[in-house]
């Protein structure tokens, strides 16, 4: 991560530079894909203005703070950037969970059998189990064309599987 500091209308001191670098290093614990950070420190009519721009892999974030003391303005800009990074991280992780729910991925694993000395490929389907009652699950299962339906039972708070026995009868597997 590259940190660029620009000071306008005053001289940048080593103490201010150290505070900024230490504060920016703390941002990487929330989001580790930060490419560079550009901070502009400006002194305007006895007001200290801090403009901060953060470039991550696909995202650009900005924050601004004004205060009478430069250190307070720096801390406010860092805090604002920290909340933006937390929201961004939540958005990215929620997006990946939603994609997993809508379009489950198939994962193939190679297993090595010690007795037969052969490799077998097992197809694993990952999915998110919806929370519903047994009657709702049967209604939902009759609408889809699969041979089974996996859901989380509201009453027992466990994962159950419904399998069609024939057109009118179903079989429920509980752990």
C-alpha positions, 0 to 999 in steps of 0.5 A: 500500500502506497501512502501519498501526503500533500500539504498545502499552505503549511509545512508538513511535520514528521509527527503529522506524517507518522500519525497519518501513516499509523492510522492508514496502516490500521485500515488494512485490517478491515480491507487488505486490497488497498492499492494506494491512499492519497491525503491532502492536508490544507490550511484555509482561514484557520481551518484545517481541511483533510481530503482523503482518497483511497484506491482499492482493487475495484473501488475508489472511496473519498472522505473529507473532514474539517476542524480547527486542529489538524490532528482532529481533522485527520482522525475524523477523515480516517474514521469516515474512511473506516466506516466506508470500508466496513460498508464496502466489505459487508457489501462484497461479502453479502454479494458473494453469499447472494450469488451462492444462494442463487447459483450454487457452484459445483465443486469436484474433489479427487479422492484417493482410495487406498485399497483400490489405488484409484481416483474417484471424482465426487460431485459436490453441490453447495447450496443455502438451505431456506428456513421454512415449515414442513408443509411449506417445504412440501408445497415448494417441492411440488413446484420444482422438478428436482428429486429432492429438496433441502430446507431448514426446519423451523420447528426442529431448527435442523436441516431436513431433506424431502424425497418423493416416494410417489405422486402423493407421498413424500419421505422426510430425512431428519438428522 
